[in-house]
Each structure stands twice: as structure tokens, then as C-alpha cells.
Amino acid sequence: MNLKATLQILTPSTVRPKKLALAFACSGLFLAASPLMAEDKILATVNGQDVTESQLEIAAAQSKINYKEITPEQKKLLTEALVNRQLVLGEAIKNKYDKDPDITARIKALTDSYIAANYLATVAEKYQSSEDEMMAYYEKNVINNTPREYKARHILVKTEDEAKALIKEIKGGADFSELAKEKSTDTGSATKGGDLGWFTQKDMVASFSKAVAGLKKGELAQAPINSQFGWHVIILDDERATPPPEFTAVKQDIDKILIKIKLNTYLSDLNANAKIELK
């Protein structure tokens, strides 16, 4: 990290006002409040103004540096950056730049956003989920919503008439795999007799997925299916349920989801009980 990098955390780009909306609760990006140290050590004095260790800790957090693991070089560079900030700040105040209406508006916006965001973070701490809550969510939304996998073959051709002719041939006893090798324009699957392997509905285009999901094991689609790639002749070879992830593997993610749900409810209640006039 160089001095230029450390100075970036102190530029006006870090104090742009942020909107606090219902979606903010779902972002999971709360401003981290660093508690002030009991004894705030003075690192430097600039024209009578102190540069303190608590300021350094905040600057380290802004630079994504773990303060407990800060190196002497990082501490030196950040301290220099804070000294430079104080020098520039002193000049700004001397020239009454801090009284500029745009600057005062931005400072208020930043202050309001910081207070609201950190208060919301303290509210979130009260919403820790119980094991039973997380398990109930897991059973309802994870186990019961695991996607099915399908194993199908297809023959891709340019026109609907070609596809209909192929379906007629297959119904008459022609070998699907041989026709795929001979006729399919999907060269990737054609060499394998049209075999697409295992896939979920999300893996394929909507029209293809819908058609496959409507077939029974071993069934040939009775009509060609159109997509942006052409016309598909499809046969479903097999299907299966995918195993859900272990509860322990998704437990933390479920806890975060439940907290966000509760925060959304909290914000919805605030909106419902407030007098809000949009103009």
C-alpha cells in the first residue's frame, strides 16, 4: 500500500450521500462503527489539532486493513495520510470552505446515513435466528425447492418441417441416436447421439426446459420445440431429484436471510406507522 492509496480513503468520494431505503436492509452492507478507545492515544499534533489512534483505526477499516494486524509501514503511511488530511482540513476551514452550502448538505447527508445505518445494525443484532427458525426455513425453502435434474437427448435442425419429419421417422422405428449423429446441427451433442447429459431447467432455454419438464421418462416430445437455436426433437431419458445441501453448509446464509426478512418487516412497520408525504 502506498501513500496515494491511503489518501484515497480520505477524499470526497468517501462522503457521497447514500439513500436509506427498504432495500438497504437487504444489502447487508452496514457502515461499521468503531468504538472509541478508552484512552485515545495521540499520534501527532497538527497546528494544535490532534491526530489520534481512533482516527487511525477508522482509516485502517476504510482501507480494509485489519487494525489488529496492521504493520508498522501501514501505520506510518496511514498516519501521514491523516496528517495531510488535517493540514488540508485546516486550510479549508480557514477559507470557510466548510460553510459552502453543498459541503454542509453532504456532511449532513453522510451523518444522517451513518447514524441510521449503524442504528439499523444494532437492531439487526437483536434478530439473531434460533436453531428452530433456521431449520424450519431450511426444510421449507431448501429441501422442498431443490431443482430436478433431467437427462435428455435432442436433434437440432433449422426448420420445423425437418423436425416434424424426424419425429415421424422415430415413431416409425428409426434410431434416435443415429438420426442425431446424422442430422443434428448441434455438433457438440450430435457425436454422442444427441445426449445432453444431466441438467436442470435453469441450464436450458425456457422453451426447451418447459418441454422437457412436461415429458415422462422415455417419452418422445410429440411436436418440435422452437428456440433461438432452431427446432428441437427431444426425448427424455431420465430424471431425478438433486440432493439438498447439508443444513450446516447453509446455516449461516439462512441466518442472514432471516435477519434481512426481519429487517424488511421492521422497516415496513416504520413506514406504516409514519406520516409520509411524497411531493
WOHUKA-V185211 format. One record per residue. SS is DSSP state (a for helix, b for strand, c for the rest). Layout:
ss={SS;SS}
This chain:
ss={c;c;a;a;a;a;a;a;c;c;c;a;a;a;a;c;c;c;c;c;c;c;c;a;a;a;a;c;c;c;c;c;c;c;c;c;c;c;c;c;c;b;b;b;b;b;c;c;b;b;b;b;a;a;a;a;a;a;a;a;a;a;c;c;c;c;a;a;a;c;c;a;a;a;a;a;a;a;a;a;a;a;a;a;a;a;a;a;a;a;a;a;a;a;c;c;a;a;a;c;a;a;a;a;a;a;a;a;a;a;a;a;a;a;a;a;a;a;a;a;a;a;a;a;a;c;c;c;c;c;a;a;a;a;a;a;a;a;a;a;a;a;a;a;a;c;c;b;b;b;b;b;b;b;b;b;b;c;c;a;a;a;a;a;a;a;a;a;a;a;a;c;c;c;c;a;a;a;a;a;a;a;a;c;c;c;a;a;a;a;c;c;c;c;b;b;b;b;b;b;a;a;a;c;c;a;a;a;a;a;a;a;a;c;c;c;c;c;c;b;c;c;c;c;b;b;b;c;c;b;b;b;b;b;b;b;b;b;b;b;b;c;c;c;c;c;a;a;a;a;a;a;a;a;a;a;a;a;a;a;a;a;a;a;a;a;a;a;a;a;a;a;c;c;c;c;c;c;c}
